[in-house]
């Protein structure tokens, strides 16, 4: 199963962006890599705020923590309260190795936490792992909005636990 939806990469360091784009090219990842150079841009893209009103929601967010405009953890906290992207898989990709950042990222709903390697070859290996797991057969959960809509359809059809309505 190939998923060619875009991947949003929230990263303010131009060198990190360059090496990520290089890794995507080397691995022939077909997903467009959308760059948000700060936290506010990432939120605007995810929210569909102009000029992103016609954007396609990404299938994955690669999120740096220390960015201007809005810290990555604030972006993550906001994201986990914003349907329909509440279940968007988020991999924190940062240079921070502080236990408090790791702990808080997972508490806020990160799906993974990766410390940026210093070697571009190691980054290619990390991106390959992300490709194999997150862009392969793995399927994210149905968003709450989609789940609620499906539950309403089931209730209307009289199929909710064999009853004519919710329990």
DSSP file (Angstrom, degrees, kcal/mol; ACC not computed):
  #  RESIDUE AA STRUCTURE BP1 BP2  ACC     N-H-->O    O-->H-N    N-H-->O    O-->H-N    TCO  KAPPA ALPHA  PHI   PSI    X-CA   Y-CA   Z-CA
    1    1 A X              0   0    0      0, 0.0     2,-0.5     0, 0.0   137,-0.1   0.000 360.0 360.0 360.0 114.1    0.0    0.0    0.0
    2    2 A X        -     0   0    0    135,-0.1     2,-0.6     2,-0.0   134,-0.1  -0.872 360.0-160.6-102.1 127.6    1.7    3.2   -1.1
    3    3 A X        +     0   0    0    132,-0.8    28,-0.2    -2,-0.5    56,-0.1  -0.926  10.6 180.0-108.6 113.0    0.4    6.4    0.4
    4    4 A X        +     0   0    0     -2,-0.6    28,-0.5    27,-0.1    -1,-0.1   0.134  36.7 126.7-104.3  21.4    1.3    9.4   -1.6
    5    5 A X  S    S-     0   0    0      1,-0.1    53,-0.1    26,-0.1    -2,-0.1  -0.366  70.6 -88.4 -67.7 158.4   -0.3   12.1    0.6
    6    6 A X        -     0   0    0     51,-0.3    53,-2.6    25,-0.2    54,-0.7  -0.235  30.9-139.0 -67.7 158.9    2.1   14.8    1.6
    7    7 A X  E     -ab  33  60A   0     25,-2.9    27,-2.9    51,-0.2     2,-0.5  -0.985  14.7-141.1-115.8 127.3    4.3   14.7    4.6
    8    8 A X  E     -ab  34  61A   0     52,-2.4    54,-3.0    -2,-0.5     2,-0.6  -0.801  13.8-166.7 -92.6 125.7    4.6   17.9    6.6
    9    9 A X  E     -ab  35  62A   0     25,-3.4    27,-2.4    -2,-0.5     2,-0.9  -0.929   3.5-163.0-114.6 106.1    8.1   18.7    7.9
   10   10 A X  E     +ab  36  63A   0     52,-2.8    54,-2.3    -2,-0.6     2,-0.3  -0.788  35.7 137.9 -92.2 103.5    8.1   21.4   10.5
   11   11 A X        -     0   0    0     25,-2.1    56,-0.1    -2,-0.9    -2,-0.1  -0.980  39.5-167.7-153.3 130.3   11.8   22.5   10.7
   12   12 A X        +     0   0    0     -2,-0.3     2,-0.6    54,-0.2    25,-0.1   0.633  65.9  92.3 -95.9 -15.2   13.4   25.9   10.9
   13   13 A X     >  -     0   0    0      1,-0.2     4,-2.1     2,-0.0     5,-0.2  -0.716  61.8-155.5 -87.0 117.3   17.0   24.8   10.1
   14   14 A X  H  > S+     0   0    0     -2,-0.6     4,-2.5     1,-0.2    -1,-0.2   0.838  93.9  54.5 -61.0 -34.6   17.8   25.0    6.4
   15   15 A X  H  > S+     0   0    0      2,-0.2     4,-2.4     1,-0.2    -1,-0.2   0.914 108.0  48.7 -66.3 -42.1   20.6   22.4    6.6
   16   16 A X  H  > S+     0   0    0      2,-0.2     4,-2.1     1,-0.2    -2,-0.2   0.894 111.6  50.4 -63.3 -39.4   18.2   19.9    8.3
   17   17 A X  H  X S+     0   0    0     -4,-2.1     4,-2.8     2,-0.2     5,-0.2   0.932 109.6  51.2 -63.0 -45.6   15.6   20.6    5.5
   18   18 A X  H  X S+     0   0    0     -4,-2.5     4,-2.3     1,-0.2    -2,-0.2   0.935 112.1  45.5 -56.7 -48.8   18.3   20.1    2.8
   19   19 A X  H  X S+     0   0    0     -4,-2.4     4,-2.2     2,-0.2    -1,-0.2   0.830 112.5  51.1 -69.0 -31.2   19.4   16.7    4.3
   20   20 A X  H  X S+     0   0    0     -4,-2.1     4,-2.4     2,-0.2    -1,-0.2   0.933 110.8  48.0 -69.2 -45.0   15.8   15.6    4.7
   21   21 A X  H  X S+     0   0    0     -4,-2.8     4,-2.2     1,-0.2    -2,-0.2   0.902 111.8  51.3 -60.4 -40.0   15.0   16.4    1.1
   22   22 A X  H  X S+     0   0    0     -4,-2.3     4,-2.9    -5,-0.2    -1,-0.2   0.916 108.6  50.4 -62.3 -44.7   18.2   14.6    0.1
   23   23 A X  H  X S+     0   0    0     -4,-2.2     4,-2.0     1,-0.2    -2,-0.2   0.901 109.4  51.4 -61.4 -41.2   17.1   11.5    2.1
   24   24 A X  H  <>S+     0   0    0     -4,-2.4     5,-2.3     2,-0.2     4,-0.4   0.911 112.5  46.5 -62.0 -42.3   13.7   11.6    0.4
   25   25 A X  H ><5S+     0   0    0     -4,-2.2     3,-1.3     1,-0.2    -2,-0.2   0.940 111.4  50.5 -65.0 -47.1   15.3   11.7   -3.0
   26   26 A X  H 3<5S+     0   0    0     -4,-2.9    -1,-0.2     1,-0.3    -2,-0.2   0.843 115.8  42.6 -60.5 -33.8   17.8    8.9   -2.2
   27   27 A X  T 3<5S-     0   0    0     -4,-2.0    -1,-0.3    -5,-0.2    -2,-0.2   0.423 106.4-128.3 -92.6   1.0   15.0    6.7   -1.0
   28   28 A X  T < 5 -     0   0    0     -3,-1.3     2,-0.5    -4,-0.4    -3,-0.2   0.884  38.1-179.9  52.5  43.8   12.7    7.7   -3.9
   29   29 A X      < -     0   0    0     -5,-2.3    -1,-0.2    -6,-0.2    -2,-0.1  -0.649  17.8-157.7 -75.4 121.4    9.9    8.5   -1.5
   30   30 A X        +     0   0    0     -2,-0.5     2,-0.2    -3,-0.1    -1,-0.2   0.671  59.3 105.3 -78.0 -15.4    7.0    9.6   -3.7
   31   31 A X  S    S-     0   0    0    -28,-0.2   -25,-0.2     1,-0.1   -26,-0.1  -0.448  79.3-115.2 -66.9 130.9    5.2   11.6   -1.0
   32   32 A X        -     0   0    0    -28,-0.5   -25,-2.9    -2,-0.2     2,-0.8  -0.452  23.5-137.2 -63.8 137.8    5.6   15.3   -1.4
   33   33 A X  E     -a    7   0A   0    -27,-0.2     2,-0.5    -2,-0.1   -25,-0.2  -0.884  17.6-161.6-100.6 109.6    7.6   16.8    1.5
   34   34 A X  E     -a    8   0A   0    -27,-2.9   -25,-3.4    -2,-0.8     2,-0.5  -0.803   9.1-146.7 -93.9 128.9    5.9   20.1    2.6
   35   35 A X  E     -a    9   0A   0     -2,-0.5     2,-0.5   -27,-0.2   -25,-0.2  -0.842  16.4-175.1-103.4 128.5    8.2   22.4    4.6
   36   36 A X  E     -a   10   0A   0    -27,-2.4   -25,-2.1    -2,-0.5     6,-0.1  -0.990  12.6-157.8-115.7 120.4    6.9   24.6    7.4
   37   37 A X  S    S+     0   0    0     -2,-0.5    31,-0.3   -27,-0.2     2,-0.3   0.456  71.6  14.8 -85.6   1.3    9.8   26.8    8.6
   38   38 A X  S  > S-     0   0    0     29,-0.1     4,-2.0     1,-0.1    31,-0.2  -0.975  85.1 -96.2-159.7 172.8    8.2   27.5   12.0
   39   39 A X  H  > S+     0   0    0     29,-1.5     4,-2.3    31,-0.5     5,-0.2   0.863 119.1  53.7 -63.5 -38.0    5.5   26.3   14.3
   40   40 A X  H  > S+     0   0    0     28,-0.4     4,-2.5     1,-0.2    -1,-0.2   0.895 108.1  50.5 -65.7 -38.9    3.0   28.9   13.2
   41   41 A X  H  > S+     0   0    0      2,-0.2     4,-2.5     1,-0.2    -1,-0.2   0.902 109.4  51.6 -64.5 -39.8    3.4   27.9    9.5
   42   42 A X  H  X S+     0   0    0     -4,-2.0     4,-2.6     1,-0.2    -2,-0.2   0.930 111.7  46.5 -61.6 -44.8    2.9   24.3   10.4
   43   43 A X  H  X S+     0   0    0     -4,-2.3     4,-2.4     2,-0.2     6,-0.2   0.896 111.4  51.7 -65.0 -40.2   -0.3   25.1   12.3
   44   44 A X  H  X>S+     0   0    0     -4,-2.5     5,-2.3     2,-0.2     4,-1.0   0.915 111.6  47.4 -62.8 -42.8   -1.5   27.3    9.4
   45   45 A X  H ><5S+     0   0    0     -4,-2.5     3,-0.8     1,-0.2    -2,-0.2   0.956 114.7  45.0 -63.1 -49.5   -0.9   24.5    6.9
   46   46 A X  H 3<5S+     0   0    0     -4,-2.6    -2,-0.2     1,-0.2    -1,-0.2   0.844 115.4  48.3 -63.7 -33.6   -2.7   21.9    9.1
   47   47 A X  H 3<5S-     0   0    0     -4,-2.4    -1,-0.2    -5,-0.2    -2,-0.2   0.599 109.7-121.5 -83.2 -12.4   -5.6   24.3    9.8
   48   48 A X  T <<5 +     0   0    0     -4,-1.0     2,-0.2    -3,-0.8    -3,-0.2   0.774  52.0 164.3  75.6  26.0   -6.0   25.2    6.1
   49   49 A X    > < -     0   0    0     -5,-2.3     3,-2.7    -6,-0.2    -1,-0.2  -0.556  46.9 -51.2 -75.1 139.1   -5.4   28.9    6.8
   50   50 A X  T 3  S+     0   0    0      1,-0.4    -1,-0.1     2,-0.2    -5,-0.0  -0.198 130.7  28.7 -49.9 137.8   -4.6   31.0    3.7
   51   51 A X  T 3  S+     0   0    0     -3,-0.1    -1,-0.4    -6,-0.0     3,-0.3  -0.894 125.6  52.9 -91.8  22.2   -2.6   30.4    1.6
   52   52 A X    X   +     0   0    0     -3,-2.7     3,-1.8     1,-0.2    -2,-0.2   0.143  67.4 115.9-104.0  19.3   -3.1   26.7    2.5
   53   53 A X  T 3  S+     0   0    0      1,-0.3    -1,-0.2    -6,-0.0    -3,-0.1   0.750  82.0  43.3 -64.6 -22.9   -6.9   26.5    2.1
   54   54 A X  T 3  S+     0   0    0     -3,-0.3    -1,-0.3     2,-0.1    -2,-0.1   0.145  88.5 127.0-105.7  19.3   -6.7   24.0   -0.8
   55   55 A X    <   -     0   0    0     -3,-1.8     2,-0.5   -10,-0.1    -3,-0.0  -0.325  61.2-120.5 -75.1 157.1   -4.0   21.9    0.8
   56   56 A X        -     0   0    0     -2,-0.0   -50,-0.1     1,-0.0    -1,-0.1  -0.840  35.0-108.7 -94.2 134.2   -4.2   18.1    1.2
   57   57 A X        -     0   0    0     -2,-0.5   -51,-0.3     1,-0.1   -11,-0.1  -0.368  39.9-115.8 -60.9 139.0   -4.0   17.0    4.8
   58   58 A X        -     0   0    0    -53,-0.1   -51,-0.2     1,-0.1     3,-0.1  -0.282   4.9-140.2 -73.9 162.5   -0.6   15.2    5.3
   59   59 A X  S    S+     0   0    0    -53,-2.6    30,-0.5     1,-0.3     2,-0.3   0.528  87.1  18.0 -94.0  -9.8   -0.3   11.5    6.2
   60   60 A X  E     -b    7   0A   0    -54,-0.7   -52,-2.4    28,-0.1     2,-0.5  -0.979  62.8-147.1-161.1 144.1    2.5   12.3    8.7
   61   61 A X  E     -bc   8  90A   0     28,-2.4    30,-2.8    -2,-0.3     2,-0.6  -0.981   5.5-163.1-118.1 122.5    4.0   15.2   10.6
   62   62 A X  E     -bc   9  91A   0    -54,-3.0   -52,-2.8    -2,-0.5     2,-0.5  -0.934  24.2-165.5 -99.5 118.5    7.8   15.3   11.2
   63   63 A X  E     -bc  10  92A   0     28,-2.6    30,-2.1    -2,-0.6     2,-0.2  -0.922  18.7-157.6-123.9 118.9    8.1   17.9   14.0
   64   64 A X        -     0   0    0    -54,-2.3    30,-0.2    -2,-0.5     3,-0.1  -0.549  12.8-148.3 -80.1 156.2   11.1   19.7   15.3
   65   65 A X  S    S+     0   0    0      1,-0.2     7,-3.4    -2,-0.2     2,-1.4   0.913  80.0  59.0 -92.5 -51.9   10.7   21.1   18.8
   66   66 A X  S    S+     0   0    0      5,-0.2     2,-0.3     6,-0.1   -54,-0.2  -0.642  73.1 138.6 -89.0  92.8   12.8   24.3   19.0
   67   67 A X        -     0   0    0     -2,-1.4   -29,-0.1    -3,-0.1     3,-0.1  -0.941  52.8-108.8-131.4 152.7   11.3   26.5   16.3
   68   68 A X  S    S+     0   0    0    -31,-0.3   -29,-1.5    -2,-0.3     2,-1.5  -0.368  98.0  27.2 -72.0 161.5   10.5   30.2   16.1
   69   69 A X  S    S+     0   0    0    -31,-0.2     2,-0.3   -30,-0.2    -1,-0.2  -0.295 132.7  10.8  87.0 -53.6    6.9   31.3   16.2
   70   70 A X  S    S-     0   0    0     -2,-1.5   -31,-0.5    -3,-0.1   -29,-0.1  -0.898  80.8-117.1-160.3 125.7    5.6   28.3   18.1
   71   71 A X    >>  -     0   0    0     -2,-0.3     4,-1.9     1,-0.1     3,-0.6  -0.328  29.7-117.3 -64.0 146.9    7.5   25.6   19.9
   72   72 A X  H 3> S+     0   0    0     -7,-3.4     4,-2.5     1,-0.3     5,-0.1   0.840 114.5  55.4 -56.7 -36.7    7.0   22.1   18.6
   73   73 A X  H 3> S+     0   0    0     -8,-0.3     4,-2.4     2,-0.2    -1,-0.3   0.851 106.8  51.1 -67.0 -32.9    5.4   20.9   21.8
   74   74 A X  H <> S+     0   0    0     -3,-0.6     4,-2.4     2,-0.2    -2,-0.2   0.879 109.4  50.8 -68.6 -37.8    2.8   23.7   21.5
   75   75 A X  H  X S+     0   0    0     -4,-1.9     4,-2.9     2,-0.2    -2,-0.2   0.930 111.3  48.5 -62.5 -44.8    2.1   22.6   18.0
   76   76 A X  H  X S+     0   0    0     -4,-2.5     4,-2.1     2,-0.2    -2,-0.2   0.918 110.8  49.7 -62.5 -44.7    1.6   19.1   19.1
   77   77 A X  H  < S+     0   0    0     -4,-2.4    -1,-0.2     1,-0.2     4,-0.2   0.927 114.1  45.8 -60.3 -45.3   -0.7   20.1   22.0
   78   78 A X  H >< S+     0   0    0     -4,-2.4     3,-1.8     1,-0.2    -2,-0.2   0.932 110.7  54.0 -61.6 -46.4   -2.8   22.2   19.6
   79   79 A X  H >< S+     0   0    0     -4,-2.9     3,-1.9     1,-0.3    -1,-0.2   0.873 100.1  59.1 -58.9 -40.8   -2.9   19.4   17.0
   80   80 A X  T 3< S+     0   0    0     -4,-2.1    -1,-0.3     1,-0.3    -2,-0.2   0.490 108.5  47.3 -72.1  -0.9   -4.2   16.8   19.4
   81   81 A X  T <  S+     0   0    0     -3,-1.8     2,-0.6    -4,-0.2    -1,-0.3   0.179  94.8  87.9-118.7  15.1   -7.3   19.0   20.0
   82   82 A X  S X  S-     0   0    0     -3,-1.9     3,-1.1     3,-0.0     4,-0.1  -0.828  73.4-128.5-122.6  92.7   -8.0   19.8   16.3
   83   83 A X  T 3  S+     0   0    0     -2,-0.6    -2,-0.0     1,-0.3    -3,-0.0  -0.476  85.8  31.1 -64.0 148.7  -10.3   17.5   14.3
   84   84 A X  T >  S+     0   0    0     -2,-0.1     3,-0.5     0, 0.0    -1,-0.3  -0.986 127.0  42.2 -92.4   2.6   -9.9   16.1   11.7
   85   85 A X  G X  S+     0   0    0     -3,-1.1     3,-1.9     1,-0.2    -2,-0.2   0.244  77.6 112.0 -93.1  16.6   -6.1   15.9   12.1
   86   86 A X  G 3  S+     0   0    0      1,-0.3    -1,-0.2    -4,-0.1    -3,-0.1   0.807  83.7  42.2 -58.2 -30.4   -6.3   14.8   15.8
   87   87 A X  G <  S+     0   0    0     -3,-0.5    -1,-0.3    54,-0.1    54,-0.2   0.243  79.8 136.0-102.2  12.7   -5.0   11.4   14.9
   88   88 A X    <   -     0   0    0     -3,-1.9   -28,-0.1    -9,-0.2     2,-0.1  -0.424  64.2-112.3 -59.2 124.9   -2.3   12.5   12.4
   89   89 A X        -     0   0    0    -30,-0.5   -28,-2.4    -2,-0.2     2,-0.5  -0.413  36.4-163.6 -61.9 133.0    0.8   10.5   13.2
   90   90 A X  E     -c   61   0A   0     19,-0.3    21,-2.7   -30,-0.2    22,-1.1  -0.980  12.4-170.8-125.8 122.9    3.5   12.8   14.6
   91   91 A X  E     -cd  62 112A   0    -30,-2.8   -28,-2.6    -2,-0.5     2,-0.5  -0.959  19.4-141.9-110.1 116.3    7.2   11.9   14.8
   92   92 A X  E     -cd  63 113A   0     20,-2.7    22,-3.5    -2,-0.6     2,-0.5  -0.679  20.4-176.2 -76.6 125.1    9.2   14.4   16.8
   93   93 A X  E     + d   0 114A   0    -30,-2.1     2,-0.3    -2,-0.5    22,-0.2  -0.914  25.8 138.0-126.6 100.2   12.5   14.7   15.0
   94   94 A X  E     - d   0 115A   0     20,-2.1    22,-3.0    -2,-0.5   -30,-0.1  -0.879  62.8-122.2-143.4 165.1   14.7   17.0   17.1
   95   95 A X  S    S+     0   0    0     -2,-0.3     2,-0.3    20,-0.2    20,-0.1   0.567  80.0 107.1 -87.2  -9.2   18.2   17.6   18.4
   96   96 A X        +     0   0    0      1,-0.1    -2,-0.2     2,-0.0    20,-0.1  -0.505  38.8 175.3 -72.6 132.1   16.9   17.6   22.0
   97   97 A X        +     0   0    0     -2,-0.3     2,-0.3    18,-0.1    -1,-0.1   0.092  34.0 135.2-118.4  20.9   17.7   14.6   24.1
   98   98 A X    >>  -     0   0    0      1,-0.1     4,-2.2     2,-0.0     3,-0.5  -0.534  56.4-138.8 -73.4 130.2   16.3   16.0   27.3
   99   99 A X  H 3> S+     0   0    0     -2,-0.3     4,-3.0     1,-0.2     5,-0.2   0.852 103.3  58.7 -56.2 -35.8   14.1   13.5   29.2
  100  100 A X  H 3> S+     0   0    0      1,-0.2     4,-2.4     2,-0.2    -1,-0.2   0.890 106.8  47.0 -64.7 -37.7   11.6   16.2   29.9
  101  101 A X  H <> S+     0   0    0     -3,-0.5     4,-2.5     2,-0.2    -2,-0.2   0.917 114.1  47.4 -67.4 -43.2   11.1   16.9   26.2
  102  102 A X  H  X S+     0   0    0     -4,-2.2     4,-2.0     2,-0.2    -2,-0.2   0.947 114.9  45.7 -62.3 -49.0   10.7   13.2   25.4
  103  103 A X  H  X S+     0   0    0     -4,-3.0     4,-2.2     1,-0.2    -2,-0.2   0.929 115.1  46.2 -61.1 -47.6    8.3   12.6   28.3
  104  104 A X  H  X S+     0   0    0     -4,-2.4     4,-2.1    -5,-0.2    -1,-0.2   0.889 108.7  56.1 -65.7 -38.9    6.2   15.7   27.4
  105  105 A X  H  <>S+     0   0    0     -4,-2.5     5,-2.6     1,-0.2     4,-0.4   0.932 111.2  43.4 -59.4 -45.6    6.1   14.8   23.7
  106  106 A X  H ><5S+     0   0    0     -4,-2.0     3,-1.0     3,-0.2    -1,-0.2   0.880 111.3  54.5 -69.5 -35.9    4.7   11.4   24.4
  107  107 A X  H 3<5S+     0   0    0     -4,-2.2    -1,-0.2     1,-0.2    -2,-0.2   0.855 107.8  51.3 -62.4 -33.7    2.2   12.8   27.0
  108  108 A X  T 3<5S-     0   0    0     -4,-2.1    -1,-0.2    -5,-0.2    -2,-0.2   0.500 131.2 -91.7 -84.0  -3.7    1.0   15.2   24.3
  109  109 A X  T < 5 +     0   0    0     -3,-1.0   -19,-0.3    -4,-0.4    -3,-0.2   0.637  64.3 161.2 108.6  15.2    0.4   12.4   21.8
  110  110 A X      < -     0   0    0     -5,-2.6    -1,-0.2    -6,-0.2   -19,-0.2  -0.421  31.1-151.1 -64.5 144.8    3.6   12.0   19.8
  111  111 A X  S    S+     0   0    0    -21,-2.7     2,-0.3     1,-0.3   -20,-0.2   0.602  75.9   0.6 -90.3 -15.0    3.8    8.7   18.0
  112  112 A X  E     -d   91   0A   0    -22,-1.1   -20,-2.7    -7,-0.1     2,-0.4  -0.978  56.6-146.8-166.4 159.9    7.6    8.7   18.1
  113  113 A X  E     +d   92   0A   0     -2,-0.3     2,-0.4   -22,-0.2   -20,-0.2  -0.964  19.6 178.8-138.8 117.4   10.6   10.6   19.2
  114  114 A X  E     -d   93   0A   0    -22,-3.5   -20,-2.1    -2,-0.4     2,-0.5  -0.977  23.5-137.7-124.4 130.4   13.8   10.6   17.2
  115  115 A X  E     -d   94   0A   0     -2,-0.4   -20,-0.2   -22,-0.2   -18,-0.1  -0.760  35.1-110.5 -85.7 127.0   17.0   12.5   18.1
  116  116 A X        -     0   0    0    -22,-3.0     2,-0.1    -2,-0.5    -1,-0.1  -0.289  32.3-130.2 -57.7 132.0   18.5   14.0   14.9
  117  117 A X        -     0   0    0      2,-0.1    -1,-0.1     1,-0.1     6,-0.0  -0.486   3.3-136.3 -80.5 157.4   21.7   12.3   13.9
  118  118 A X  S    S+     0   0    0     -2,-0.1     2,-0.5     1,-0.0    -1,-0.1   0.674  87.8  73.4 -82.3 -18.3   24.8   14.3   13.2
  119  119 A X  S >> S-     0   0    0      1,-0.1     4,-1.6     2,-0.0     3,-0.8  -0.863  72.9-146.5-103.4 123.1   25.6   12.2   10.1
  120  120 A X  H 3> S+     0   0    0     -2,-0.5     4,-1.8     1,-0.2    -1,-0.1   0.807 100.7  59.9 -56.9 -30.0   23.5   12.5    7.0
  121  121 A X  H 3> S+     0   0    0      1,-0.2     4,-1.6     2,-0.2    -1,-0.2   0.883 103.7  50.2 -66.2 -36.6   23.9    8.8    6.3
  122  122 A X  H <> S+     0   0    0     -3,-0.8     4,-2.3     1,-0.2    -1,-0.2   0.867 106.1  56.3 -67.3 -35.3   22.3    8.0    9.6
  123  123 A X  H  X S+     0   0    0     -4,-1.6     4,-3.0     1,-0.2     5,-0.2   0.908 103.6  53.8 -62.1 -40.9   19.4   10.3    8.7
  124  124 A X  H  X S+     0   0    0     -4,-1.8     4,-2.3     1,-0.2    -1,-0.2   0.911 108.8  49.6 -59.6 -41.6   18.8    8.3    5.5
  125  125 A X  H  X S+     0   0    0     -4,-1.6     4,-1.9     2,-0.2    -1,-0.2   0.901 111.6  48.5 -64.1 -40.2   18.6    5.2    7.7
  126  126 A X  H  X S+     0   0    0     -4,-2.3     4,-2.4     2,-0.2    -2,-0.2   0.931 111.7  48.8 -64.6 -45.4   16.1    6.9   10.0
  127  127 A X  H  X S+     0   0    0     -4,-3.0     4,-2.9     1,-0.2    -2,-0.2   0.865 108.1  55.2 -64.3 -35.5   14.0    8.1    7.0
  128  128 A X  H  X S+     0   0    0     -4,-2.3     4,-2.8    -5,-0.2    -1,-0.2   0.908 108.1  48.6 -62.0 -41.6   14.1    4.5    5.6
  129  129 A X  H  X S+     0   0    0     -4,-1.9     4,-2.5     2,-0.2     5,-0.3   0.917 111.9  48.7 -64.3 -43.1   12.7    3.2    8.9
  130  130 A X  H  X>S+     0   0    0     -4,-2.4     4,-2.3     2,-0.2     5,-0.9   0.919 112.3  49.9 -61.1 -43.5   10.0    5.9    8.8
  131  131 A X  H  X5S+     0   0    0     -4,-2.9     4,-1.1     1,-0.2    -2,-0.2   0.942 112.2  46.4 -60.0 -49.0    9.2    5.0    5.2
  132  132 A X  H  <5S+     0   0    0     -4,-2.8     5,-0.5     3,-0.2     6,-0.3   0.897 125.1  29.8 -63.3 -41.1    8.9    1.3    5.9
  133  133 A X  H  <>S+     0   0    0     -4,-2.5     5,-0.8    -5,-0.2    -2,-0.2   0.955 129.5  29.7 -86.5 -54.1    6.7    1.7    9.0
  134  134 A X  H  <5S+     0   0    0     -4,-2.3    -3,-0.2    -5,-0.3    -2,-0.1   0.719 128.3  37.2 -85.5 -21.8    4.7    4.9    8.5
  135  135 A X  T  <<S+     0   0    0     -4,-1.1  -132,-0.8    -5,-0.9    -1,-0.2   0.408 113.1  61.3-109.0   1.4    4.3    4.9    4.8
  136  136 A X  T   5S-     0   0    0     -6,-0.3    -3,-0.1    -4,-0.2    -4,-0.1   0.504 120.3 -34.0 -94.2-122.1    4.0    1.2    4.3
  137  137 A X  T   5S+     0   0    0     -5,-0.5    -4,-0.1     2,-0.1    -3,-0.1   0.607  98.3 113.1 -83.3 -13.1    1.3   -1.1    5.6
  138  138 A X      < -     0   0    0     -5,-0.8     2,-0.5    -6,-0.3    -5,-0.0  -0.356  51.2-159.6 -63.4 138.1    0.8    0.8    8.9
  139  139 A X        -     0   0    0     -2,-0.0     3,-0.1    -4,-0.0    -2,-0.1  -0.978  10.6-134.7-123.3 122.9   -2.6    2.4    9.0
  140  140 A X        -     0   0    0     -2,-0.5     3,-0.1    -6,-0.1   -52,-0.1  -0.288  39.5 -87.3 -68.7 160.9   -3.3    5.3   11.4
  141  141 A X        -     0   0    0    -54,-0.2     2,-0.1     1,-0.1    -1,-0.1  -0.271  48.9 -93.6 -66.0 155.7   -6.6    5.1   13.4
  142  142 A X        -     0   0    0      1,-0.1    -1,-0.1    -3,-0.1     5,-0.0  -0.470  52.3-103.6 -64.3 138.6   -9.7    6.5   12.0
  143  143 A X     >  -     0   0    0     -2,-0.1     4,-2.8     1,-0.1     5,-0.2  -0.252  24.9-114.1 -64.3 156.3  -10.1   10.1   13.1
  144  144 A X  H  > S+     0   0    0      1,-0.2     4,-3.1     2,-0.2     5,-0.2   0.882 118.3  55.0 -57.9 -39.7  -12.6   10.8   15.8
  145  145 A X  H  > S+     0   0    0      1,-0.2     4,-2.2     2,-0.2    -1,-0.2   0.937 111.1  43.8 -60.9 -46.5  -14.7   12.8   13.4
  146  146 A X  H  > S+     0   0    0      2,-0.2     4,-2.5     1,-0.2    -2,-0.2   0.889 114.4  50.7 -64.8 -39.2  -14.8    9.8   11.0
  147  147 A X  H  X S+     0   0    0     -4,-2.8     4,-2.5     2,-0.2    -2,-0.2   0.921 110.6  48.3 -64.5 -44.5  -15.5    7.4   13.8
  148  148 A X  H  X S+     0   0    0     -4,-3.1     4,-2.3     2,-0.2    -2,-0.2   0.903 111.9  49.7 -63.3 -41.2  -18.4    9.6   15.2
  149  149 A X  H  X S+     0   0    0     -4,-2.2     4,-2.1    -5,-0.2    -1,-0.2   0.920 111.7  48.4 -63.9 -42.5  -19.9    9.9   11.7
  150  150 A X  H  X S+     0   0    0     -4,-2.5     4,-2.2     1,-0.2    -2,-0.2   0.891 110.8  51.1 -64.1 -39.0  -19.7    6.1   11.3
  151  151 A X  H  X S+     0   0    0     -4,-2.5     4,-2.3     2,-0.2    -1,-0.2   0.892 109.1  51.0 -65.7 -39.2  -21.3    5.6   14.7
  152  152 A X  H  X S+     0   0    0     -4,-2.3     4,-2.6     2,-0.2    -2,-0.2   0.900 109.8  49.7 -64.5 -40.4  -24.1    7.9   13.7
  153  153 A X  H  X S+     0   0    0     -4,-2.1     4,-1.9     1,-0.2    -2,-0.2   0.916 111.0  50.0 -63.0 -42.2  -24.7    6.0   10.5
  154  154 A X  H  <>S+     0   0    0     -4,-2.2     5,-3.1     2,-0.2     6,-0.6   0.895 111.1  48.9 -64.0 -39.8  -24.8    2.7   12.4
  155  155 A X  H ><5S+     0   0    0     -4,-2.3     3,-1.5     1,-0.2    -2,-0.2   0.938 111.3  49.3 -64.6 -46.0  -27.3    4.2   14.9
  156  156 A X  H 3<5S+     0   0    0     -4,-2.6    -1,-0.2     1,-0.3    -2,-0.2   0.836 110.9  50.5 -62.7 -31.7  -29.5    5.4   12.1
  157  157 A X  T 3<5S-     0   0    0     -4,-1.9    -1,-0.3    -5,-0.2    -2,-0.2   0.469 114.5-117.9 -85.2  -0.8  -29.3    2.0   10.5
  158  158 A X  T < 5S+     0   0    0     -3,-1.5    -3,-0.2    -4,-0.3    -2,-0.1   0.766  83.0 117.3  72.5  25.7  -30.3    0.3   13.7
  159  159 A X    > < +     0   0    0     -5,-3.1     2,-1.1    -6,-0.2     3,-0.7   0.386  27.6 121.9-106.4   2.9  -27.0   -1.6   13.8
  160  160 A X  B >  S-E  163   0B   0     -6,-0.6     3,-2.1     3,-0.5     5,-0.4  -0.553 103.9 -35.9 -75.6 101.7  -25.5   -0.2   17.0
  161  161 A X  T 3  S-     0   0    0     -2,-1.1    -1,-0.3     1,-0.3     3,-0.1   0.810 113.4 -61.7  52.5  34.5  -24.9   -3.3   19.1
  162  162 A X  T <  S+     0   0    0     -3,-0.7    -1,-0.3     1,-0.3     2,-0.2   0.648 114.7 111.0  72.4  13.7  -28.0   -4.8   17.8
  163  163 A X  B <  S-E  160   0B   0     -3,-2.1    -3,-0.5     2,-0.2    -1,-0.3  -0.610  79.1-115.8-113.5 174.9  -30.2   -2.0   19.2
  164  164 A X  S    S+     0   0    0     -2,-0.2     2,-0.3    -5,-0.1    -6,-0.1   0.338  93.8   0.1 -90.8   6.3  -32.1    0.8   17.8
  165  165 A X  S    S-     0   0    0     -5,-0.4    -2,-0.2    -7,-0.1    -9,-0.0  -0.968  98.7 -47.9-172.4-177.4  -29.9    3.4   19.4
  166  166 A X              0   0    0     -2,-0.3    -2,-0.1     1,-0.1    -5,-0.0  -0.252 360.0 360.0 -66.1 157.0  -26.9    4.0   21.5
  167  167 A X              0   0    0     -4,-0.1    -1,-0.1     0, 0.0    -6,-0.0   0.505 360.0 360.0 -65.5 360.0  -26.6    2.1   24.8
